[in-house]
Amino acid sequence: MRKIEIDDTIRGYAQDYASKVKVKCPNVVEDLEKLRNYVAAHNPGIDKTAVTDYIDLLISDYPAVLTLEPKDWNAYIQKYDVVLQREPTMLTRKVVYGVSGTGKVHEAPLYERIIFCLRYEDARLILGEIQQQMGLKTCVYCNVIPTISNDEQVYYQMDHYQPQSKYPFLGTCFYNLQPSCGICNGHKGKKDSDFGLYVNADQHKVLSPFRFVPKVSCGIGPYPTCSEILFKGSGKRVTKESKDHEKMFHIDSLYAGRINEVSKLYENAFKTNDSLVQAMAASYGFENTKANAIAYLSNQLSLNEADIHKEPLTKLRQDTIKQMKEGGVI
């Protein structure tokens, strides 16, 4: 729910990923060459030169595509699209890619075999560990579901921001693989989304394009309660980006059951007096503010926007505390 601006630290993670992929998957180019030759020789209904030229492009671009940054994607997409204009359905078309010892013919869409040759399954295991080190521990689309990786296992899905069926050359690109829960990845499918996790500074993208705006009122009890959580743009207004994001990932439905999170924060705000804030600040070593005290009471919540993806529901909690500050509650 918050984008990451690519800097030298992020590039360091990307280079670490690429180095490990090259060690773990040393035969990518060789496998792509075998695929190119077999498909061209055994699929008479397809433009052989288009298949050859497309895979040759990828061979020449590998391993540079492992760390290809978003600002450079359009140039590469245009380059590959020149080949696809000759055979527009080539990537999604089923091709014969092998025959078993018993004579069974193996077929699959060409893009799937390219992804296989790139060793995506091995690459995602490498990237899972690195994404944990980066603090990417929740689904980047909803911030509700945790994304966990340990013991060389990845217990979440990785969404190809640029769909692999359209752009298989980005199939194992560090910047194209976004940690996602199964729900959000299922909603997105092969559709395009405006929320690319990584951005370059010269793209001039807003890093925090969304804002939760809880509807809170005084009810029967002693503390304000939340009745609804609205999902809007960063200026607390519905924007095209927030509307499209909600429509694709069903954010309103995901957060309909989270109103108690907001109510609890408001209850803590009303219960926390200046003496308690001062005592907590002295004991736990944070700055003497009510916002920090409430954040600490909420599972030691970080108020740094850059930490949104470290814990589930951090975005909602941060925005709720921000709303309380703006409304004079704290």
KEKE-3310 file (N, C-alpha, C; in steps of 0.2 Angstrom, whole numbers, plus 5000, padded with zeros to 4 digits):
npx = (5004:5011:5023:5039:5054:5067:5083:5101:5102:5091:5094:5105:5100:5093:5104:5110:5100:5101:5114:5113:5103:5109:5119:5112:5104:5111:5110:5101:5102:5106:5095:5085:5090:5088:5074:5070:5076:5069:5055:5054:5057:5048:5035:5025:5015:5017:5026:5042:5053:5049:5048:5061:5068:5062:5065:5079:5081:5079:5089:5100:5097:5098:5108:5104:5090:5086:5088:5082:5076:5060:5059:5065:5057:5048:5055:5061:5049:5044:5053:5052:5039:5040:5044:5033:5023:5023:5018:5006:4999:5008:5014:5004:5000:4998:5012:5022:5034:5042:5044:5040:5048:5039:5033:5023:5017:5022:5014:5012:5007:5018:5024:5023:5033:5044:5045:5047:5060:5067:5068:5059:5053:5063:5069:5060:5060:5073:5071:5061:5067:5075:5065:5059:5070:5070:5059:5047:5033:5020:5005:5007:4996:4985:4988:4984:4985:4998:5014:5025:5041:5052:5065:5069:5057:5043:5029:5018:5011:5019:5016:5016:5019:5019:5011:5015:5011:5011:5023:5035:5049:5051:5049:5057:5061:5068:5061:5049:5042:5030:5026:5012:4995:4985:4972:4972:4981:4973:4962:4968:4975:4978:4976:4980:4988:4988:4996:5012:5025:5038:5047:5056:5065:5064:5052:5043:5032:5019:5022:5014:4999:4987:4974:4966:4951:4942:4925:4920:4911:4902:4894:4883:4892:4906:4916:4922:4916:4920:4911:4913:4925:4933:4940:4952:4960:4976:4974:4962:4952:4942:4951:4956:4965:4964:4951:4951:4960:4953:4942:4948:4955:4946:4945:4937:4928:4938:4941:4930:4928:4936:4934:4934:4947:4950:4941:4947:4959:4954:4948:4959:4966:4957:4958:4971:4981:4990:5000:5002:5007:5019:5025:5026:5034:5046:5049:5050:5057:5053:5048:5040:5025:5007:5003:5014:5013:5000:5003:5013:5005:4997:5003:5016:5017:5024:5026:5032:5030:5037:5037:5026:5024:5028:5021:5005:4990:4996:4995:4981:4981:4991:4985:4973:4978:4984:4972:4966:4975:4974:4961:4961:4960:4971)
npy = (4994:5005:5013:5010:5019:5017:5016:5016:5006:4998:4994:4986:4975:4970:4967:4957:4947:4944:4939:4927:4920:4918:4909:4898:4895:4890:4887:4894:4901:4891:4882:4890:4891:4878:4877:4886:4880:4868:4871:4879:4869:4860:4864:4867:4876:4889:4905:4903:4911:4921:4916:4912:4924:4931:4923:4924:4937:4938:4929:4937:4947:4942:4940:4953:4957:4952:4962:4973:4990:4998:5011:5008:4998:5001:5003:4991:4983:4988:4984:4970:4969:4972:4960:4952:4958:4951:4939:4939:4931:4922:4920:4915:4905:4887:4876:4863:4856:4845:4827:4813:4798:4788:4792:4802:4818:4833:4848:4866:4883:4895:4905:4900:4890:4898:4905:4894:4890:4901:4898:4901:4896:4892:4905:4912:4907:4911:4925:4927:4926:4937:4947:4947:4951:4964:4969:4967:4961:4959:4957:4968:4974:4974:4974:4967:4953:4943:4940:4927:4919:4907:4895:4892:4891:4898:4906:4912:4921:4927:4941:4944:4959:4966:4956:4939:4932:4941:4948:4939:4940:4947:4939:4934:4945:4956:4968:4966:4956:4955:4954:4945:4941:4927:4930:4943:4942:4933:4941:4951:4943:4942:4955:4972:4983:4999:5000:4999:4992:4996:5011:5023:5038:5048:5045:5052:5048:5046:5041:5037:5034:5031:5032:5028:5032:5032:5031:5038:5039:5045:5034:5023:5019:5023:5028:5034:5025:5015:5014:5012:5010:5020:5020:5029:5042:5049:5062:5062:5061:5052:5045:5042:5032:5026:5022:5013:5004:4999:4993:4983:4975:4974:4981:4988:4977:4969:4976:4978:4970:4975:4986:4986:4987:5001:5006:5002:5009:5022:5021:5018:5031:5039:5034:5036:5047:5062:5059:5046:5044:5051:5043:5031:5035:5037:5025:5016:5023:5031:5046:5059:5059:5058:5052:5043:5035:5029:5022:5013:5005:4999:4986:4990:4998:5005:5022:5026:5029:5021:5009:5002:4989:4980:4974:4967:4977:4989:5001:5005:5007:5017:5027:5030:5035:5046:5053:5055:5064:5075:5078:5083:5074:5069)
npz = (5000:5001:4991:4985:4984:4973:4978:4982:4992:4990:4977:4981:4987:4976:4968:4976:4975:4961:4960:4968:4961:4949:4953:4959:4948:4935:4922:4914:4901:4893:4893:4888:4875:4871:4872:4862:4850:4849:4849:4838:4828:4829:4828:4816:4813:4818:4818:4815:4814:4822:4835:4837:4836:4847:4858:4857:4859:4873:4878:4875:4883:4896:4910:4913:4914:4926:4936:4930:4930:4934:4927:4915:4909:4898:4887:4884:4883:4871:4862:4863:4859:4845:4839:4843:4835:4823:4826:4835:4845:4850:4862:4871:4865:4864:4863:4856:4866:4870:4870:4879:4885:4882:4871:4873:4870:4875:4879:4881:4885:4877:4884:4897:4897:4894:4907:4915:4910:4915:4928:4938:4950:4958:4959:4966:4979:4983:4982:4992:5004:5004:5003:5015:5023:5019:5025:5019:5023:5023:5012:4998:4992:5000:5014:5024:5025:5031:5024:5024:5025:5028:5032:5019:5012:5005:5010:5003:4989:4974:4965:4948:4943:4931:4920:4918:4906:4897:4897:4898:4899:4910:4920:4931:4936:4948:4952:4948:4954:4966:4984:4988:4994:4992:4990:4985:4974:4966:4963:4955:4945:4928:4925:4923:4935:4944:4954:4956:4965:4966:4962:4952:4956:4946:4940:4947:4956:4968:4984:4994:4990:4995:5008:5023:5030:5043:5049:5063:5078:5093:5103:5112:5122:5133:5125:5108:5093:5079:5064:5050:5038:5027:5011:5003:4992:4995:4999:5006:4998:4986:4973:4956:4956:4969:4968:4958:4964:4975:4968:4961:4971:4981:4993:5003:5007:5013:5024:5031:5042:5051:5059:5073:5076:5074:5083:5095:5095:5097:5109:5117:5116:5123:5135:5139:5148:5151:5161:5161:5148:5149:5159:5151:5141:5147:5152:5141:5131:5121:5111:5120:5117:5114:5103:5101:5112:5111:5099:5104:5113:5104:5099:5098:5087:5073:5068:5057:5040:5030:5036:5033:5027:5036:5046:5047:5044:5048:5040:5041:5055:5057:5049:5056:5069:5063:5059:5072:5077:5068:5070:5083:5094:5100)
capx = (5000:5015:5028:5046:5058:5073:5089:5106:5100:5086:5098:5110:5095:5092:5110:5111:5096:5103:5119:5111:5099:5114:5123:5107:5101:5117:5108:5095:5103:5106:5088:5081:5092:5085:5067:5070:5077:5064:5049:5055:5058:5042:5028:5025:5010:5020:5031:5048:5058:5047:5050:5068:5070:5060:5069:5086:5082:5079:5095:5105:5096:5099:5104:5102:5083:5085:5088:5079:5072:5054:5060:5068:5053:5044:5059:5061:5042:5043:5058:5049:5033:5041:5044:5026:5018:5023:5015:5003:4997:5013:5016:4999:4998:5001:5017:5025:5041:5045:5041:5042:5050:5033:5030:5018:5018:5021:5012:5010:5008:5025:5026:5025:5040:5050:5045:5051:5067:5070:5068:5055:5051:5070:5070:5055:5063:5078:5068:5057:5071:5077:5060:5059:5075:5068:5053:5040:5030:5012:5003:5008:4990:4979:4991:4980:4988:5005:5018:5030:5046:5058:5068:5069:5050:5039:5022:5014:5012:5022:5012:5020:5016:5019:5009:5020:5009:5012:5030:5039:5056:5051:5046:5060:5064:5067:5056:5042:5039:5028:5023:5005:4991:4982:4966:4973:4984:4968:4958:4972:4975:4982:4975:4985:4986:4992:5001:5019:5028:5045:5047:5062:5064:5062:5045:5039:5026:5017:5024:5008:4994:4980:4972:4960:4947:4937:4920:4919:4906:4901:4888:4881:4897:4910:4921:4919:4917:4920:4906:4914:4932:4933:4947:4952:4967:4980:4971:4956:4946:4942:4954:4955:4970:4961:4944:4953:4963:4947:4938:4952:4957:4940:4948:4931:4926:4943:4942:4924:4928:4942:4932:4936:4954:4950:4938:4952:4964:4951:4947:4966:4967:4953:4960:4978:4982:4997:5004:5003:5011:5026:5028:5028:5040:5052:5050:5051:5062:5051:5047:5035:5019:5002:5003:5018:5010:4995:5006:5016:5000:4995:5008:5022:5016:5029:5023:5035:5026:5041:5037:5019:5023:5032:5016:4998:4986:5000:4992:4975:4982:4994:4980:4969:4982:4984:4966:4965:4979:4971:4954:4962:4959:4977)
capy = (5000:5011:5012:5010:5022:5013:5019:5011:5001:4993:4991:4981:4969:4967:4963:4951:4942:4942:4935:4921:4917:4915:4903:4893:4893:4892:4884:4897:4902:4884:4879:4894:4889:4871:4878:4890:4876:4863:4874:4881:4863:4855:4868:4870:4882:4895:4908:4900:4916:4925:4912:4912:4931:4933:4920:4926:4944:4936:4926:4942:4952:4939:4941:4960:4958:4951:4969:4979:4994:5000:5016:5005:4993:5002:5002:4984:4981:4990:4980:4963:4970:4972:4953:4950:4960:4946:4933:4942:4926:4917:4919:4912:4899:4881:4874:4856:4857:4839:4821:4808:4791:4783:4795:4807:4824:4838:4855:4871:4890:4897:4910:4896:4887:4903:4906:4888:4890:4906:4895:4905:4893:4893:4912:4915:4905:4916:4932:4927:4927:4944:4952:4947:4956:4971:4971:4966:4955:4959:4958:4975:4977:4975:4976:4963:4946:4942:4936:4923:4915:4904:4888:4891:4890:4905:4904:4917:4921:4933:4943:4947:4966:4965:4949:4935:4930:4947:4950:4933:4942:4950:4934:4933:4952:4958:4973:4964:4951:4959:4949:4946:4936:4923:4933:4949:4939:4930:4946:4954:4939:4944:4962:4977:4987:5005:5000:4995:4993:5000:5017:5027:5045:5052:5044:5056:5044:5047:5035:5034:5036:5030:5035:5025:5037:5029:5035:5037:5043:5044:5030:5022:5018:5029:5029:5034:5019:5015:5011:5011:5012:5022:5019:5035:5044:5052:5069:5060:5061:5047:5047:5036:5027:5023:5019:5007:4999:4996:4989:4977:4971:4973:4984:4989:4971:4966:4980:4979:4967:4978:4992:4986:4990:5008:5008:5001:5014:5028:5019:5019:5038:5042:5032:5038:5054:5065:5056:5039:5046:5053:5037:5026:5038:5036:5018:5013:5027:5035:5053:5060:5061:5054:5047:5037:5030:5025:5017:5008:5001:4995:4981:4993:5001:5010:5027:5028:5026:5017:5002:4999:4982:4976:4971:4968:4982:4995:5007:5007:5010:5024:5032:5031:5039:5053:5056:5058:5070:5080:5080:5086:5069:5068)
capz = (5000:5000:4986:4987:4979:4972:4980:4982:4997:4986:4972:4984:4988:4969:4965:4980:4972:4955:4961:4970:4956:4944:4956:4959:4941:4930:4915:4911:4894:4889:4893:4883:4868:4869:4870:4855:4845:4849:4847:4831:4824:4830:4828:4810:4813:4821:4814:4818:4815:4828:4841:4837:4838:4854:4864:4856:4863:4880:4879:4875:4889:4902:4916:4915:4916:4933:4940:4926:4934:4931:4922:4908:4906:4892:4881:4883:4881:4864:4859:4862:4855:4838:4837:4844:4830:4818:4829:4841:4850:4851:4869:4875:4861:4866:4858:4858:4869:4871:4870:4884:4883:4880:4865:4875:4868:4880:4876:4886:4882:4876:4890:4903:4896:4895:4914:4917:4909:4919:4934:4942:4956:4962:4960:4971:4985:4984:4983:4998:5010:5003:5004:5023:5025:5017:5029:5015:5027:5022:5005:4997:4989:5005:5020:5029:5026:5032:5020:5028:5022:5032:5031:5012:5010:5004:5011:5000:4982:4971:4959:4943:4942:4923:4919:4914:4900:4892:4897:4902:4900:4917:4924:4937:4938:4956:4953:4945:4959:4972:4988:4988:4997:4987:4988:4980:4968:4963:4961:4950:4939:4922:4924:4924:4941:4944:4960:4956:4972:4966:4957:4951:4958:4940:4938:4951:4958:4975:4987:4998:4986:4998:5015:5026:5033:5047:5051:5070:5081:5100:5103:5119:5127:5135:5120:5101:5090:5072:5060:5043:5036:5020:5007:4998:4990:5000:5001:5009:4993:4981:4967:4951:4958:4975:4966:4954:4968:4978:4963:4959:4977:4986:5000:5007:5010:5017:5030:5034:5048:5055:5063:5080:5077:5075:5090:5101:5096:5100:5117:5121:5116:5128:5142:5140:5150:5151:5166:5158:5142:5152:5162:5146:5137:5151:5153:5134:5128:5115:5112:5125:5114:5115:5097:5102:5118:5108:5095:5108:5115:5098:5097:5097:5081:5070:5065:5051:5034:5027:5039:5033:5025:5041:5050:5045:5047:5050:5036:5045:5062:5056:5047:5062:5073:5060:5059:5078:5078:5064:5074:5090:5099:5103)
cpx = (5004:5021:5035:5050:5065:5079:5095:5105:5096:5090:5103:5106:5094:5098:5112:5106:5098:5109:5118:5107:5104:5118:5118:5104:5106:5115:5103:5096:5103:5099:5084:5083:5089:5078:5066:5071:5071:5057:5049:5055:5052:5035:5027:5019:5011:5025:5038:5053:5056:5049:5057:5071:5068:5064:5077:5087:5082:5086:5100:5104:5097:5106:5102:5095:5082:5084:5085:5074:5065:5055:5062:5063:5050:5049:5060:5055:5042:5048:5055:5043:5034:5041:5036:5021:5018:5019:5011:5001:5002:5014:5011:4997:5002:5006:5019:5032:5045:5041:5044:5045:5045:5030:5024:5021:5017:5019:5011:5011:5016:5028:5028:5031:5045:5051:5049:5058:5071:5071:5065:5054:5058:5071:5066:5057:5068:5075:5064:5061:5073:5071:5058:5064:5074:5062:5047:5037:5023:5011:5003:5001:4985:4982:4987:4983:4995:5008:5024:5034:5051:5059:5067:5062:5047:5032:5017:5015:5015:5018:5017:5016:5014:5017:5014:5018:5010:5020:5034:5046:5057:5049:5050:5064:5063:5062:5049:5038:5037:5024:5016:5001:4988:4975:4967:4976:4978:4963:4962:4973:4980:4980:4980:4983:4991:4997:5007:5023:5035:5044:5054:5060:5061:5056:5040:5032:5025:5018:5018:5002:4987:4980:4966:4957:4941:4932:4919:4914:4905:4894:4886:4886:4901:4915:4919:4920:4917:4914:4907:4921:4932:4940:4947:4959:4970:4978:4964:4950:4947:4946:4954:4959:4967:4954:4946:4956:4958:4944:4942:4953:4952:4942:4942:4929:4931:4943:4935:4924:4934:4940:4934:4943:4954:4947:4943:4957:4961:4950:4954:4968:4963:4955:4967:4979:4989:5002:5006:5008:5018:5029:5030:5034:5046:5054:5053:5055:5060:5049:5040:5029:5014:5001:5008:5016:5005:4998:5009:5011:4997:5000:5014:5023:5021:5025:5026:5032:5030:5040:5030:5019:5026:5027:5009:4994:4989:4997:4986:4977:4986:4989:4975:4972:4982:4978:4964:4969:4976:4964:4955:4960:4965:4981)
cpy = (5006:5009:5013:5014:5019:5018:5014:5005:4996:4990:4985:4975:4966:4964:4957:4945:4940:4937:4928:4917:4914:4909:4897:4890:4894:4890:4888:4898:4896:4881:4884:4892:4882:4872:4881:4885:4871:4866:4876:4875:4859:4858:4871:4876:4888:4898:4907:4906:4921:4922:4913:4919:4933:4930:4922:4933:4942:4933:4932:4947:4949:4939:4948:4961:4956:4957:4975:4983:4997:5006:5014:5000:4995:5001:4995:4981:4982:4986:4973:4964:4970:4965:4951:4952:4955:4940:4935:4937:4921:4915:4914:4905:4893:4878:4867:4858:4851:4833:4816:4802:4787:4786:4800:4814:4829:4845:4860:4878:4892:4901:4905:4892:4892:4904:4900:4888:4895:4904:4899:4902:4893:4900:4915:4913:4909:4923:4932:4929:4935:4949:4952:4951:4963:4974:4971:4960:4955:4959:4966:4978:4978:4976:4972:4956:4946:4938:4933:4919:4913:4897:4887:4889:4897:4903:4909:4917:4927:4935:4946:4954:4967:4958:4945:4932:4935:4948:4945:4935:4945:4945:4933:4940:4954:4963:4972:4959:4955:4954:4951:4940:4933:4927:4939:4947:4936:4936:4950:4950:4941:4952:4966:4981:4993:5005:4995:4997:4997:5005:5020:5034:5049:5050:5048:5053:5046:5041:5032:5037:5035:5032:5031:5031:5034:5034:5033:5042:5041:5040:5029:5022:5024:5032:5030:5027:5020:5011:5009:5013:5013:5022:5025:5037:5048:5059:5068:5061:5055:5049:5041:5030:5023:5019:5012:5001:4995:4991:4982:4972:4971:4976:4985:4983:4968:4970:4981:4976:4970:4984:4992:4988:4997:5010:5007:5006:5021:5027:5021:5027:5041:5040:5034:5045:5056:5061:5049:5040:5047:5047:5032:5028:5036:5029:5014:5017:5030:5042:5054:5063:5056:5049:5041:5032:5026:5019:5011:5003:4997:4990:4984:4996:5006:5016:5030:5025:5021:5010:4999:4992:4978:4972:4972:4973:4989:5001:5009:5010:5017:5029:5034:5036:5046:5056:5059:5064:5076:5083:5083:5081:5068:5074)
cpz = (5000:4995:4988:4982:4979:4973:4980:4987:4993:4980:4975:4985:4981:4967:4969:4977:4966:4956:4963:4965:4951:4947:4956:4953:4936:4923:4911:4903:4890:4888:4888:4876:4866:4868:4863:4850:4844:4847:4840:4826:4824:4830:4821:4809:4816:4817:4818:4819:4821:4834:4842:4839:4845:4859:4863:4860:4871:4882:4880:4881:4896:4904:4918:4917:4923:4938:4935:4930:4930:4925:4915:4905:4899:4886:4879:4880:4873:4860:4857:4858:4847:4835:4837:4838:4824:4820:4835:4847:4852:4858:4873:4871:4864:4860:4861:4860:4871:4870:4875:4881:4880:4874:4867:4873:4873:4877:4882:4882:4882:4882:4896:4903:4897:4903:4917:4916:4913:4926:4939:4949:4961:4964:4966:4978:4987:4986:4990:5004:5010:5005:5012:5026:5024:5021:5025:5018:5027:5014:5004:4994:4995:5012:5026:5030:5026:5026:5023:5024:5027:5030:5023:5009:5010:5005:5009:4993:4980:4965:4954:4941:4935:4922:4915:4907:4895:4891:4901:4903:4907:4922:4931:4939:4945:4957:4951:4949:4965:4977:4989:4992:4991:4985:4983:4974:4963:4960:4955:4944:4934:4921:4926:4931:4941:4950:4959:4962:4971:4960:4957:4953:4952:4937:4942:4953:4966:4978:4991:4995:4990:5005:5017:5030:5037:5049:5059:5073:5089:5100:5110:5124:5128:5130:5113:5098:5082:5069:5053:5042:5028:5017:5002:4996:4996:5003:5004:5005:4989:4975:4962:4953:4964:4973:4962:4959:4972:4974:4962:4965:4982:4993:5005:5011:5014:5024:5034:5041:5053:5059:5070:5081:5078:5081:5096:5101:5099:5107:5120:5121:5121:5135:5144:5142:5150:5155:5164:5152:5144:5155:5156:5142:5141:5152:5146:5130:5121:5116:5116:5121:5115:5109:5098:5107:5115:5103:5098:5111:5110:5095:5095:5090:5079:5067:5058:5045:5030:5030:5038:5031:5030:5045:5047:5048:5049:5046:5040:5051:5061:5054:5052:5067:5070:5060:5066:5080:5074:5067:5081:5095:5103:5101)
residu = (MET:ARG:LYS:ILE:GLU:ILE:ASP:ASP:THR:ILE:ARG:GLY:TYR:ALA:GLN:ASP:TYR:ALA:SER:LYS:VAL:LYS:VAL:LYS:CYS:PRO:ASN:VAL:VAL:GLU:ASP:LEU:GLU:LYS:LEU:ARG:ASN:TYR:VAL:ALA:ALA:HIS:ASN:PRO:GLY:ILE:ASP:LYS:THR:ALA:VAL:THR:ASP:TYR:ILE:ASP:LEU:LEU:ILE:SER:ASP:TYR:PRO:ALA:VAL:LEU:THR:LEU:GLU:PRO:LYS:ASP:TRP:ASN:ALA:TYR:ILE:GLN:LYS:TYR:ASP:VAL:VAL:LEU:GLN:ARG:GLU:PRO:THR:MET:LEU:THR:ARG:LYS:VAL:VAL:TYR:GLY:VAL:SER:GLY:THR:GLY:LYS:VAL:HIS:GLU:ALA:PRO:LEU:TYR:GLU:ARG:ILE:ILE:PHE:CYS:LEU:ARG:TYR:GLU:ASP:ALA:ARG:LEU:ILE:LEU:GLY:GLU:ILE:GLN:GLN:GLN:MET:GLY:LEU:LYS:THR:CYS:VAL:TYR:CYS:ASN:VAL:ILE:PRO:THR:ILE:SER:ASN:ASP:GLU:GLN:VAL:TYR:TYR:GLN:MET:ASP:HIS:TYR:GLN:PRO:GLN:SER:LYS:TYR:PRO:PHE:LEU:GLY:THR:CYS:PHE:TYR:ASN:LEU:GLN:PRO:SER:CYS:GLY:ILE:CYS:ASN:GLY:HIS:LYS:GLY:LYS:LYS:ASP:SER:ASP:PHE:GLY:LEU:TYR:VAL:ASN:ALA:ASP:GLN:HIS:LYS:VAL:LEU:SER:PRO:PHE:ARG:PHE:VAL:PRO:LYS:VAL:SER:CYS:GLY:ILE:GLY:PRO:TYR:PRO:THR:CYS:SER:GLU:ILE:LEU:PHE:LYS:GLY:SER:GLY:LYS:ARG:VAL:THR:LYS:GLU:SER:LYS:ASP:HIS:GLU:LYS:MET:PHE:HIS:ILE:ASP:SER:LEU:TYR:ALA:GLY:ARG:ILE:ASN:GLU:VAL:SER:LYS:LEU:TYR:GLU:ASN:ALA:PHE:LYS:THR:ASN:ASP:SER:LEU:VAL:GLN:ALA:MET:ALA:ALA:SER:TYR:GLY:PHE:GLU:ASN:THR:LYS:ALA:ASN:ALA:ILE:ALA:TYR:LEU:SER:ASN:GLN:LEU:SER:LEU:ASN:GLU:ALA:ASP:ILE:HIS:LYS:GLU:PRO:LEU:THR:LYS:LEU:ARG:GLN:ASP:THR:ILE:LYS:GLN:MET:LYS:GLU:GLY:GLY:VAL:ILE)
# end
